[in-house]
Amino acid sequence: MTANIQQLYQQRLAALQATWQQDQRRRSWVAWGRLAALAATVAGPWLLWALHPAVAVLAGLLLLALFLRLVLADVRLQQRMAHQQRLLQINQEELDIDAHRYPPGEDGLRFLPGAHPYATDLDLLGPASLYSWLHRTTSFTGHRQLAAWLLQPADASTIAERQQAVVELAPALDWRQDLQAIGRARPLEADQTERLTTWATQPDELFDHAGWQWLRWALPAVSLGLIAAFATGWLPEGLFYSWLLVLFAISGAISKKAAPAYQLLNRIAPQTDTLAAIAGHAESQRWQSSWLQHTQAPLLQQGGAHKHLSALSRILARFDYRYNPLVFVPLNMVLLWDLQQVLALRQWRQQHGPRMTAWLQAIGELEAMSSLANLRHNQPNWSMPTLSDQPSTLQARQLGHPLLPEERRVCSDFSSMGLPQISVITGSNMAGKSTFLRSVGLAIVMAHAGAPVCASYLLLYPSHLMSSMRIADNLEENTSTFYAELKKLRTMIEAVNRREPLFLLLDEILRGTNSHDRQTGSKALLLQLLRQQAAGIIATHDLALADLAAQHPQHMRNYHFDVQVAGEELYFDYQLKDGVCQSLNASLLMKKIGIEL
């Protein structure tokens, strides 16, 4: 993040804080006004009654209207201040994340599959991961979509469309932060998303007889008529109470029948209200890029998702009257309240249920795209990758690791062109080989997602990434580290043999065996990759692998990271250089920990 962007967030924090304080003062005045209006509503008619009853009633109604207006103003101020608080948190988090202080919350780890060709090696998901640093999503579908983009490379046309959307959406900071703040009010989590989609897509089986439609209007009409007859003395008391018992039995039976629908949607009315607000915000802007227009389209059809989701939220809110027996019992007895809501839900589902999944998906994709656009906004000096139509093209200038602080990040140039093409990187311990491999891998992942990359220029051919860098044993499968690596390498070799478009990242392969077997196996693997027209990077301490470049000068290239030794101290510049490493540091490191050599 540049100094200008940091200053922008600090200015937004100051402005939001000032606005919140102003609204706090307004709310204080509204509270006093509401108290005065309530007192006047009670005392005014009493004092004016002697003047004229009509004047007293009129004054009472006007004062009551004033009181209700002040109550509504207080509610709106409270909602606005809550939104401002969320915006304050969002802007502060931007500064915190830039300082690598990650707020607690979603880290994407739940979306990590059991086996993935590169996610674990590159720290894509989990605490302090690329996902944690990148995501600004609030809904489950948004979380899931962003993880999917990082885990599943897009094709060239999709990448180009996403890049256009990122460029258009990046300057819309207010729109993006409002989207995030609205979503944070009551986030729609996984279980609530599942409830909504399950209910919206399942067939209607309850209350499907036409007689229920007749009953929903006829029985309340009869009940209201009998109540009026009882109030005016036309209906005997015994008959009236007998009818109440009948109503109680009928309404109770209906409520029991309606219970499954209620239980499925129980307590998610606030989340659907937030979902409706997000849809309304998503509908509020018109975009130029094809990706944004296509993604927004389901939300705009047939009157707009906001309108229909708001209607659903109101139905669910009325359903929740069950939690107040003093209100619910008479409403249900007289008006068949549960039946009214179940039939309203049935009608809503028939008309709009099939589009629920598409709405949730569109909102999730917009949130994920907003995360990529936020990166573009925060890192204006990073580049949008250029796509090449030449297989196995990867050219980068000033390529760095995106998760390293800018003051510690060392960037390098790198190029790999054509097939086969293997780059061998040698170097001292801790000189930067693994970090560089992860820099390349993260650049490829981010480019495939449609995001900007930590480089001044990146030209690449979209291809599948595979890596073998961080290997762990598996006690449940009784798998050693060495065998786990062999399994991963076998998967990689099979993909290479199928001539899939791949870019490989290998770090210290076959480290779990003796030096002779490691060198023999590593050379054999490297030569096999050349024969099978593969492309990638191998980082190694084994200088013998670098000797193969002399035998295959057109298809292999040596790079290295070195170290400078001054007395007993080591100095690293972490800069990628051409050629084979000539400096070693293992013996000095062993001496420093007490091994007598």
Backbone torsions as a table, in degrees:
resi	resn	phi	psi	omega
1	MET	NA	128.5	-179.5
2	THR	-75.1	165.5	179.9
3	ALA	-61.9	-35.5	179.4
4	ASN	-64.3	-40.5	179.5
5	ILE	-68.8	-40.8	176.0
6	GLN	-59.4	-42.8	179.5
7	GLN	-64.4	-37.1	178.1
8	LEU	-60.2	-46.4	180.0
9	TYR	-66.1	-36.5	176.9
10	GLN	-64.7	-39.9	177.3
11	GLN	-65.4	-39.3	178.5
12	ARG	-65.9	-38.6	176.2
13	LEU	-60.5	-45.1	-179.5
14	ALA	-63.7	-43.7	-178.8
15	ALA	-66.0	-42.5	179.1
16	LEU	-64.8	-39.7	178.8
17	GLN	-63.7	-41.5	178.9
18	ALA	-64.5	-42.5	179.5
19	THR	-65.3	-40.4	179.1
20	TRP	-62.7	-41.1	179.4
21	GLN	-65.5	-38.8	176.3
22	GLN	-62.2	-44.7	179.3
23	ASP	-66.4	-32.2	176.7
24	GLN	-63.7	-41.4	177.4
25	ARG	-66.6	-41.4	177.9
26	ARG	-60.6	-42.0	-178.6
27	ARG	-65.5	-33.5	176.7
28	SER	-64.2	-44.1	178.2
29	TRP	-65.0	-40.0	178.7
30	VAL	-63.2	-38.4	179.1
31	ALA	-62.6	-44.4	177.2
32	TRP	-65.0	-40.9	178.5
33	GLY	-63.5	-38.8	178.7
34	ARG	-64.6	-40.8	177.8
35	LEU	-63.7	-42.8	179.2
36	ALA	-65.1	-41.1	-179.7
37	ALA	-64.9	-38.1	178.6
38	LEU	-65.5	-43.2	178.5
39	ALA	-63.4	-40.6	179.8
40	ALA	-67.6	-35.2	179.8
41	THR	-63.6	-33.8	179.4
42	VAL	-81.0	-45.2	-173.0
43	ALA	-84.1	-32.8	-174.5
44	GLY	-56.7	-55.5	-179.5
45	PRO	-59.6	-36.4	179.8
46	TRP	-64.2	-42.0	-179.9
47	LEU	-71.9	-31.7	-175.7
48	LEU	-89.6	-7.8	-176.5
49	TRP	-60.7	-37.0	-179.6
50	ALA	-67.1	-29.8	178.4
51	LEU	-69.2	-53.2	176.0
52	HIS	-170.7	131.7	-179.2
53	PRO	-58.5	-38.7	-178.9
54	ALA	-64.7	-40.0	178.3
55	VAL	-64.3	-40.9	179.8
56	ALA	-62.8	-43.7	-179.7
57	VAL	-65.0	-44.8	-179.8
58	LEU	-62.4	-43.7	179.0
59	ALA	-63.5	-41.2	178.9
60	GLY	-61.5	-42.3	179.0
61	LEU	-65.0	-41.5	179.3
62	LEU	-65.2	-42.0	179.1
63	LEU	-67.2	-36.6	176.3
64	LEU	-64.8	-41.1	177.1
65	ALA	-62.0	-39.9	177.1
66	LEU	-63.2	-43.1	179.5
67	PHE	-61.2	-46.0	-180.0
68	LEU	-64.8	-35.7	178.0
69	ARG	-65.1	-40.0	178.0
70	LEU	-68.3	-35.6	175.4
71	VAL	-62.1	-44.7	179.1
72	LEU	-63.7	-40.2	178.3
73	ALA	-63.2	-38.0	178.5
74	ASP	-66.4	-41.1	178.4
75	VAL	-62.4	-43.8	-179.6
76	ARG	-66.2	-39.8	176.6
77	LEU	-63.6	-40.6	178.8
78	GLN	-62.8	-43.6	178.4
79	GLN	-64.0	-42.2	179.5
80	ARG	-64.4	-41.0	-179.9
81	MET	-68.2	-35.9	176.7
82	ALA	-64.3	-39.6	177.0
83	HIS	-64.5	-40.3	178.3
84	GLN	-64.8	-37.9	177.8
85	GLN	-62.2	-40.8	178.3
86	ARG	-67.1	-37.7	176.8
87	LEU	-65.8	-38.3	175.2
88	LEU	-59.7	-44.3	179.4
89	GLN	-64.0	-41.5	-178.9
90	ILE	-62.4	-45.8	-178.7
91	ASN	-69.3	-35.5	176.6
92	GLN	-67.2	-37.6	178.7
93	GLU	-65.2	-32.8	176.9
94	GLU	-59.8	-42.6	178.1
95	LEU	-69.3	-38.6	-179.8
96	ASP	-66.2	-44.3	-179.6
97	ILE	-65.1	-37.6	177.1
98	ASP	-62.2	-30.6	176.9
99	ALA	-89.3	10.0	178.1
100	HIS	63.0	35.1	169.1
101	ARG	-109.3	98.1	-172.5
102	TYR	-84.5	129.2	177.6
103	PRO	-70.9	152.8	177.3
104	PRO	-66.2	152.2	179.4
105	GLY	144.5	-154.6	-175.7
106	GLU	-62.8	128.9	176.2
107	ASP	-121.4	2.3	174.8
108	GLY	79.3	-1.8	-174.1
109	LEU	-63.4	-28.6	-178.8
110	ARG	-67.5	-15.2	-179.9
111	PHE	-95.0	1.5	-179.2
112	LEU	-73.2	121.4	178.8
113	PRO	-71.6	166.5	-178.5
114	GLY	-61.0	-36.5	177.4
115	ALA	-137.6	133.4	-179.6
116	HIS	-145.5	144.1	-173.0
117	PRO	-68.9	-14.9	-177.9
118	TYR	-155.9	-9.1	-170.0
119	ALA	-59.6	-45.9	-177.8
120	THR	-69.5	-41.2	-179.1
121	ASP	-60.7	-34.2	-174.0
122	LEU	-100.0	3.2	-178.8
123	ASP	55.2	50.5	-179.6
124	LEU	-71.8	-40.0	-175.5
125	LEU	-124.9	154.2	179.1
126	GLY	113.0	-179.5	-180.0
127	PRO	-60.3	140.0	178.3
128	ALA	54.3	34.7	-178.2
129	SER	-99.8	177.4	173.7
130	LEU	-58.1	-40.8	-179.9
131	TYR	-63.0	-47.0	-179.3
132	SER	-60.0	-37.3	-177.9
133	TRP	-76.3	-28.3	-170.4
134	LEU	-95.4	-37.2	-164.0
135	HIS	-74.9	139.8	171.7
136	ARG	-130.1	27.8	-178.7
137	THR	-85.6	158.6	-179.4
138	THR	-125.2	-27.9	-178.0
139	SER	-94.9	160.9	177.6
140	PHE	-60.4	-42.4	-179.6
141	THR	-65.8	-32.8	175.8
142	GLY	-68.3	-45.4	176.6
143	HIS	-56.5	-48.1	-175.8
144	ARG	-66.0	-39.4	-177.9
145	GLN	-66.6	-42.9	179.5
146	LEU	-63.6	-42.4	177.5
147	ALA	-61.4	-40.3	-179.8
148	ALA	-62.7	-39.3	179.1
149	TRP	-64.7	-33.5	178.7
150	LEU	-77.5	-29.1	-175.9
151	LEU	-91.5	-20.7	-175.1
152	GLN	-125.8	107.7	-178.2
153	PRO	-64.7	138.7	178.8
154	ALA	-86.8	162.7	175.6
155	ASP	-81.3	173.6	-172.1
156	ALA	-60.8	-42.8	-177.5
157	SER	-67.0	-39.1	178.4
158	THR	-66.8	-41.2	177.8
159	ILE	-59.0	-45.2	-179.0
160	ALA	-62.4	-41.1	179.2
161	GLU	-65.8	-41.7	179.1
162	ARG	-65.8	-38.7	179.3
163	GLN	-60.7	-42.1	177.3
164	GLN	-61.5	-41.2	179.2
165	ALA	-65.9	-40.3	178.7
166	VAL	-61.0	-46.1	-178.3
167	VAL	-63.4	-39.7	-179.2
168	GLU	-73.0	-37.1	-174.0
169	LEU	-82.2	-23.0	-175.3
170	ALA	-57.0	-44.8	-178.6
171	PRO	-71.5	-14.9	-176.1
172	ALA	-81.7	61.9	-174.2
173	LEU	-64.3	-44.8	-179.5
174	ASP	-60.7	-45.9	-178.8
175	TRP	-62.2	-43.9	-177.8
176	ARG	-66.8	-42.8	-179.7
177	GLN	-70.5	-34.2	174.7
178	ASP	-64.7	-39.8	176.0
179	LEU	-58.2	-43.7	-179.7
180	GLN	-67.9	-42.5	-178.2
181	ALA	-67.1	-40.2	177.8
182	ILE	-62.7	-43.8	-178.9
183	GLY	-65.4	-28.3	-179.0
184	ARG	-76.7	-12.6	-176.9
185	ALA	-58.4	-54.3	176.5
186	ARG	-146.2	84.9	-173.9
187	PRO	-59.8	141.7	177.2
188	LEU	-87.9	101.9	-175.1
189	GLU	-85.0	-177.1	-171.5
190	ALA	-62.3	-46.2	-176.5
191	ASP	-67.1	-36.7	178.4
192	GLN	-70.0	-38.0	176.0
193	THR	-62.3	-42.5	179.7
194	GLU	-64.9	-40.8	178.4
195	ARG	-60.3	-46.7	-178.1
196	LEU	-62.6	-49.1	-177.0
197	THR	-67.9	-37.4	177.6
198	THR	-62.5	-47.8	-180.0
199	TRP	-64.5	-43.5	-174.4
200	ALA	-67.1	-27.6	-174.3
201	THR	-104.5	-9.3	-179.4
202	GLN	-79.5	152.7	-178.4
203	PRO	-71.3	154.4	176.9
204	ASP	-79.7	118.4	179.2
205	GLU	-120.4	-25.8	-179.2
206	LEU	-94.9	146.2	174.7
207	PHE	55.5	39.1	-177.8
208	ASP	-94.1	-4.0	178.5
209	HIS	-79.4	141.9	-178.3
210	ALA	-62.5	-22.7	-179.7
211	GLY	-62.6	-28.0	178.6
212	TRP	-64.7	-35.7	177.9
213	GLN	-65.7	-37.8	177.1
214	TRP	-67.4	-41.9	-176.6
215	LEU	-66.8	-35.3	-175.1
216	ARG	-61.9	-25.5	180.0
217	TRP	-104.0	-37.2	-174.1
218	ALA	-69.2	-48.6	-175.6
219	LEU	-64.9	-45.0	175.2
220	PRO	-60.4	-35.8	178.9
221	ALA	-64.1	-43.3	178.1
222	VAL	-64.2	-43.1	-177.7
223	SER	-63.3	-44.4	179.6
224	LEU	-65.1	-37.1	177.8
225	GLY	-65.3	-43.3	179.5
226	LEU	-67.0	-36.2	176.6
227	ILE	-62.8	-42.6	177.9
228	ALA	-64.0	-38.8	179.3
229	ALA	-66.0	-39.7	178.4
230	PHE	-66.6	-41.1	-178.3
231	ALA	-65.1	-30.9	-178.8
232	THR	-94.9	3.4	176.4
233	GLY	87.9	4.0	-178.6
234	TRP	-78.6	-24.3	-176.1
235	LEU	-111.4	127.6	179.3
236	PRO	-62.1	152.5	-175.7
237	GLU	-63.7	-40.0	-178.4
238	GLY	-61.9	-45.1	179.2
239	LEU	-64.2	-38.6	-178.1
240	PHE	-64.3	-45.5	-179.4
241	TYR	-70.3	-30.8	174.6
242	SER	-63.9	-40.6	178.2
243	TRP	-64.8	-37.2	177.5
244	LEU	-61.8	-38.9	178.0
245	LEU	-64.7	-39.4	177.0
246	VAL	-62.8	-44.4	178.9
247	LEU	-61.5	-41.6	-179.2
248	PHE	-62.4	-41.8	-179.5
249	ALA	-67.4	-44.5	-178.7
250	ILE	-64.9	-47.8	-177.5
251	SER	-65.5	-35.9	177.8
252	GLY	-64.7	-41.1	178.7
253	ALA	-64.6	-40.2	179.4
254	ILE	-66.5	-42.0	179.7
255	SER	-62.2	-38.1	177.5
256	LYS	-64.7	-39.0	178.7
257	LYS	-69.0	-31.3	-179.1
258	ALA	-82.8	-9.4	-173.8
259	ALA	-56.5	-41.7	-179.3
260	PRO	-58.0	-42.5	178.9
261	ALA	-65.2	-39.1	179.6
262	TYR	-67.0	-43.4	-178.4
263	GLN	-64.7	-34.2	-179.7
264	LEU	-67.4	-36.4	-176.3
265	LEU	-106.1	13.5	-175.1
266	ASN	-57.9	129.7	170.7
267	ARG	62.1	31.2	174.4
268	ILE	-119.0	11.7	176.4
269	ALA	-58.5	-42.9	178.0
270	PRO	-61.0	-37.9	-179.8
271	GLN	-68.4	-38.2	177.6
272	THR	-68.6	-30.3	174.6
273	ASP	-64.3	-42.9	176.0
274	THR	-64.1	-41.7	178.5
275	LEU	-60.3	-40.4	177.1
276	ALA	-63.7	-40.4	179.0
277	ALA	-65.2	-40.1	177.3
278	ILE	-62.8	-43.6	179.0
279	ALA	-61.3	-42.2	177.9
280	GLY	-61.3	-41.3	178.6
281	HIS	-67.7	-39.5	179.3
282	ALA	-65.3	-31.0	179.4
283	GLU	-79.1	-13.9	-169.6
284	SER	-75.0	-16.6	-174.1
285	GLN	-115.2	144.6	174.4
286	ARG	-110.3	133.0	-172.5
287	TRP	-113.6	163.7	180.0
288	GLN	-102.5	-33.3	-176.0
289	SER	-71.0	145.7	-176.4
290	SER	-64.2	-36.3	-178.6
291	TRP	-64.5	-46.8	-179.2
292	LEU	-65.7	-39.2	178.4
293	GLN	-64.4	-44.4	-179.2
294	HIS	-64.9	-41.5	-178.5
295	THR	-69.8	-36.0	-178.4
296	GLN	-75.8	-23.3	-171.6
297	ALA	-53.9	-45.9	-179.8
298	PRO	-60.1	-27.5	-179.1
299	LEU	-77.1	-18.5	-175.7
300	LEU	-97.8	-13.3	-173.4
301	GLN	-73.3	148.5	172.8
302	GLN	51.4	50.8	175.0
303	GLY	91.6	-11.0	176.2
304	GLY	100.0	138.4	-179.8
305	ALA	-63.4	-33.6	-178.5
306	HIS	-58.4	-45.4	-179.0
307	LYS	-60.4	-46.2	-175.3
308	HIS	-75.5	-36.8	177.1
309	LEU	-68.5	-34.3	175.3
310	SER	-63.8	-39.8	177.1
311	ALA	-63.4	-41.7	177.3
312	LEU	-62.7	-41.8	179.3
313	SER	-61.3	-38.7	179.1
314	ARG	-67.4	-38.5	178.1
315	ILE	-63.8	-44.8	-179.4
316	LEU	-66.1	-35.5	177.0
317	ALA	-63.8	-38.8	177.6
318	ARG	-68.9	-33.9	175.9
319	PHE	-60.8	-33.8	-176.8
320	ASP	-74.7	0.8	172.3
321	TYR	-61.3	-17.0	176.9
322	ARG	-53.9	-27.9	-176.7
323	TYR	-75.2	-7.9	178.3
324	ASN	-120.5	90.7	-175.3
325	PRO	-58.2	-34.4	-178.2
326	LEU	-62.7	-29.8	177.7
327	VAL	-92.0	-42.7	-171.3
328	PHE	-69.3	-44.3	-173.3
329	VAL	-60.3	-51.0	178.5
330	PRO	-65.5	-38.4	178.2
331	LEU	-62.1	-41.4	-177.7
332	ASN	-71.2	-35.9	179.4
333	MET	-68.7	-44.8	-172.5
334	VAL	-86.2	-44.3	-173.2
335	LEU	-105.0	2.4	-175.5
336	LEU	51.9	57.9	-170.7
337	TRP	-57.6	-46.1	179.9
338	ASP	-61.5	-41.0	179.7
339	LEU	-63.8	-41.1	179.2
340	GLN	-59.9	-42.9	-176.6
341	GLN	-73.6	-39.1	179.0
342	VAL	-62.5	-43.5	179.3
343	LEU	-69.4	-33.7	175.3
344	ALA	-66.0	-40.8	175.9
345	LEU	-63.7	-40.2	179.2
346	ARG	-61.4	-45.3	179.5
347	GLN	-64.8	-41.6	179.6
348	TRP	-62.5	-44.1	-177.8
349	ARG	-65.0	-39.8	179.0
350	GLN	-62.6	-36.9	-175.9
351	GLN	-84.5	-38.2	-169.7
352	HIS	-125.7	-12.0	-176.8
353	GLY	-54.3	-43.7	-178.9
354	PRO	-59.4	-18.2	-177.9
355	ARG	-96.0	-2.8	-175.9
356	MET	-60.3	-46.6	-179.4
357	THR	-60.2	-42.0	179.8
358	ALA	-65.2	-37.4	178.3
359	TRP	-64.8	-47.5	-179.7
360	LEU	-62.2	-39.9	179.6
361	GLN	-65.7	-41.4	179.9
362	ALA	-63.7	-42.8	179.0
363	ILE	-64.4	-43.0	178.1
364	GLY	-61.3	-42.2	-180.0
365	GLU	-67.4	-38.8	177.2
366	LEU	-64.7	-39.4	177.4
367	GLU	-64.9	-42.7	178.9
368	ALA	-64.0	-42.4	178.5
369	MET	-65.6	-35.0	176.9
370	SER	-62.6	-34.1	177.1
371	SER	-64.2	-44.3	178.5
372	LEU	-65.9	-39.6	178.9
373	ALA	-66.2	-33.4	177.2
374	ASN	-63.3	-38.0	176.1
375	LEU	-63.8	-42.9	178.0
376	ARG	-60.2	-40.2	179.4
377	HIS	-67.5	-43.9	-174.8
378	ASN	-75.2	-25.0	-177.2
379	GLN	-123.0	69.1	-175.8
380	PRO	-65.5	-18.2	-179.5
381	ASN	-86.7	-9.0	176.4
382	TRP	-78.7	160.6	-172.8
383	SER	-107.0	152.3	167.8
384	MET	-85.9	125.7	-175.9
385	PRO	-60.5	146.6	172.2
386	THR	-98.6	131.5	-177.5
387	LEU	-90.2	136.5	179.0
388	SER	-107.5	150.7	175.0
389	ASP	-99.1	5.7	178.0
390	GLN	-95.9	118.5	-176.7
391	PRO	-55.1	143.8	176.3
392	SER	60.1	40.6	175.1
393	THR	-98.4	128.2	174.4
394	LEU	-148.4	106.7	177.5
395	GLN	-126.2	128.2	-177.5
396	ALA	-136.1	140.1	172.1
397	ARG	-119.2	133.9	179.7
398	GLN	52.2	52.8	179.5
399	LEU	-84.2	129.6	180.0
400	GLY	-135.7	172.4	178.0
401	HIS	-83.9	120.7	-172.7
402	PRO	-66.3	-24.3	-175.7
403	LEU	-90.7	-4.9	176.1
404	LEU	-82.6	142.0	175.4
405	PRO	-57.1	144.3	-174.8
406	GLU	-58.4	-35.9	-178.1
407	GLU	-71.8	-17.3	178.7
408	ARG	-105.5	-9.6	-174.5
409	ARG	-77.2	130.5	174.4
410	VAL	-113.0	125.0	-175.2
411	CYS	-105.0	150.7	-177.7
412	SER	-138.7	159.6	173.3
413	ASP	-94.3	147.9	-179.6
414	PHE	-153.9	147.6	179.6
415	SER	-146.5	136.5	173.8
416	SER	-142.7	117.3	-173.6
417	MET	-129.4	137.2	171.3
418	GLY	83.8	176.7	-179.7
419	LEU	-131.5	137.2	-12.2
420	PRO	-76.0	159.4	179.2
421	GLN	-155.9	111.1	179.7
422	ILE	-118.3	126.8	174.6
423	SER	-102.6	126.9	179.4
424	VAL	-106.6	122.6	-178.5
425	ILE	-111.4	116.6	174.4
426	THR	-105.2	163.5	179.3
427	GLY	168.1	167.8	-179.4
428	SER	-72.0	164.8	172.7
429	ASN	-61.6	137.8	176.4
430	MET	66.2	14.6	-177.4
431	ALA	-81.6	-16.4	176.0
432	GLY	124.0	8.3	-176.9
433	LYS	-61.9	-51.9	-177.1
434	SER	-64.5	-38.9	178.2
435	THR	-62.5	-39.9	179.2
436	PHE	-65.9	-43.0	177.3
437	LEU	-58.6	-40.9	178.6
438	ARG	-69.0	-33.3	176.0
439	SER	-61.2	-45.2	178.0
440	VAL	-63.5	-47.1	-178.6
441	GLY	-61.5	-44.2	179.7
442	LEU	-66.4	-35.3	177.2
443	ALA	-63.0	-41.9	178.9
444	ILE	-65.0	-44.4	179.8
445	VAL	-61.6	-47.4	-178.2
446	MET	-66.6	-37.0	177.0
447	ALA	-64.2	-42.0	179.2
448	HIS	-66.9	-25.4	177.5
449	ALA	-79.9	-16.6	-176.9
450	GLY	98.3	11.1	-175.2
451	ALA	-94.7	162.6	169.3
452	PRO	-68.7	160.2	-177.1
453	VAL	-124.6	158.2	-178.4
454	CYS	-79.9	75.8	179.5
455	ALA	-164.3	153.7	175.6
456	SER	-78.1	-19.5	178.3
457	TYR	-161.1	137.6	175.6
458	LEU	-144.3	122.5	173.8
459	LEU	-115.6	124.9	-179.1
460	LEU	-148.5	155.4	172.8
461	TYR	-97.3	124.7	-179.0
462	PRO	-59.7	120.5	-179.6
463	SER	-147.5	167.6	-179.8
464	HIS	-83.1	137.7	-179.9
465	LEU	-97.2	136.7	172.5
466	MET	-135.9	142.4	-176.3
467	SER	-141.0	155.5	170.9
468	SER	-140.7	94.1	-173.3
469	MET	-130.4	-44.2	-175.4
470	ARG	-121.9	104.7	-175.2
471	ILE	-110.1	135.1	178.1
472	ALA	-128.3	148.1	176.7
473	ASP	-76.3	170.2	-178.8
474	ASN	-135.8	103.8	-177.0
475	LEU	-66.8	-34.7	-178.7
476	GLU	-65.0	-36.5	179.1
477	GLU	-93.5	4.4	-178.3
478	ASN	54.4	46.7	-175.6
479	THR	-113.3	124.0	176.5
480	SER	-77.1	166.3	178.3
481	THR	-60.0	-42.7	-178.1
482	PHE	-64.3	-44.2	-179.9
483	TYR	-68.8	-34.6	176.6
484	ALA	-61.6	-39.5	177.8
485	GLU	-67.2	-41.4	179.0
486	LEU	-60.3	-39.7	178.2
487	LYS	-63.2	-40.3	179.8
488	LYS	-68.6	-40.7	178.3
489	LEU	-65.9	-35.5	177.7
490	ARG	-62.2	-43.9	177.1
491	THR	-59.2	-41.2	-179.9
492	MET	-65.9	-44.8	-179.2
493	ILE	-63.6	-40.7	178.6
494	GLU	-61.6	-41.0	177.9
495	ALA	-66.4	-38.7	177.7
496	VAL	-64.4	-42.0	179.9
497	ASN	-64.4	-27.8	176.9
498	ARG	-80.0	-0.8	179.7
499	ARG	59.4	37.5	174.4
500	GLU	-71.2	150.8	176.5
501	PRO	-71.5	103.3	-171.6
502	LEU	-126.3	154.8	163.7
503	PHE	-130.8	124.4	-170.9
504	LEU	-104.5	143.1	173.3
505	LEU	-126.3	116.0	-177.1
506	LEU	-124.6	128.5	-177.7
507	ASP	-123.8	112.2	176.3
508	GLU	50.3	63.0	-177.0
509	ILE	-71.2	154.8	177.6
510	LEU	56.3	36.2	-178.1
511	ARG	-72.6	-12.3	-175.9
512	GLY	-88.0	7.1	180.0
513	THR	-124.0	-179.1	-176.8
514	ASN	-71.4	164.4	-171.9
515	SER	-62.5	-38.1	-178.5
516	HIS	-66.4	-48.8	178.7
517	ASP	-64.5	-37.5	179.7
518	ARG	-61.5	-46.2	-178.6
519	GLN	-67.1	-42.8	179.0
520	THR	-62.5	-47.0	-179.2
521	GLY	-67.0	-38.7	-178.9
522	SER	-65.0	-43.7	177.8
523	LYS	-62.6	-44.3	-179.9
524	ALA	-60.9	-42.9	179.4
525	LEU	-64.4	-44.0	-178.1
526	LEU	-62.3	-44.0	179.3
527	LEU	-65.8	-36.2	177.3
528	GLN	-65.5	-39.7	177.2
529	LEU	-62.3	-38.0	176.9
530	LEU	-65.3	-43.0	-179.6
531	ARG	-64.6	-33.2	-177.3
532	GLN	-91.4	14.9	173.4
533	GLN	61.6	46.4	-178.9
534	ALA	-95.7	165.6	177.0
535	ALA	-136.7	145.0	177.7
536	GLY	164.9	-168.8	-177.3
537	ILE	-129.1	136.3	174.3
538	ILE	-121.3	122.8	174.2
539	ALA	-101.4	133.1	-174.0
540	THR	-154.0	155.6	168.5
541	HIS	-90.5	-11.8	-173.8
542	ASP	-81.6	103.2	-177.7
543	LEU	-67.1	-20.6	179.8
544	ALA	-63.6	-29.9	177.3
545	LEU	-65.4	-34.2	179.5
546	ALA	-67.2	-24.1	180.0
547	ASP	-66.6	-21.9	-179.1
548	LEU	-67.1	-19.8	-179.5
549	ALA	-63.1	-31.2	178.3
550	ALA	-66.7	-28.4	179.4
551	GLN	-83.6	-21.4	-178.5
552	HIS	-133.7	63.1	-172.5
553	PRO	-64.4	-25.1	-178.7
554	GLN	-82.0	-18.5	-171.5
555	HIS	-124.0	0.9	176.5
556	MET	-134.6	146.5	178.4
557	ARG	-142.7	137.7	-179.5
558	ASN	-97.7	135.1	171.6
559	TYR	-128.5	165.7	176.3
560	HIS	-157.4	160.6	167.6
561	PHE	-117.3	133.6	-178.2
562	ASP	-119.1	-178.7	-178.3
563	VAL	-140.5	143.5	175.6
564	GLN	-102.8	134.2	-178.9
565	VAL	-111.8	125.2	176.1
566	ALA	-126.4	102.0	-176.7
567	GLY	67.8	-118.1	178.9
568	GLU	-103.5	11.2	-176.1
569	GLU	-112.7	149.6	178.4
570	LEU	-111.1	141.8	178.6
571	TYR	-130.1	122.3	-179.3
572	PHE	-108.7	138.8	172.3
573	ASP	-105.9	-7.9	176.3
574	TYR	54.9	29.6	-176.7
575	GLN	-104.5	127.7	177.8
576	LEU	-71.4	132.0	-178.4
577	LYS	-131.2	157.2	175.4
578	ASP	-72.2	154.1	173.1
579	GLY	94.8	-172.4	-176.6
580	VAL	-100.5	141.8	179.7
581	CYS	-66.7	136.2	179.4
582	GLN	-113.6	-8.7	-177.2
583	SER	-109.1	137.2	180.0
584	LEU	-123.1	151.7	-177.0
585	ASN	-132.6	1.1	-174.5
586	ALA	-62.1	-42.6	-177.2
587	SER	-64.4	-39.5	178.9
588	LEU	-65.9	-39.9	178.5
589	LEU	-64.5	-39.3	179.2
590	MET	-66.2	-36.7	176.4
591	LYS	-63.7	-38.9	-175.4
592	LYS	-67.4	-23.5	178.7
593	ILE	-96.5	2.0	172.4
594	GLY	109.0	5.2	176.9
595	ILE	-80.4	125.1	-177.8
596	GLU	-87.4	110.2	-178.1
597	LEU	-101.1	NA	NA
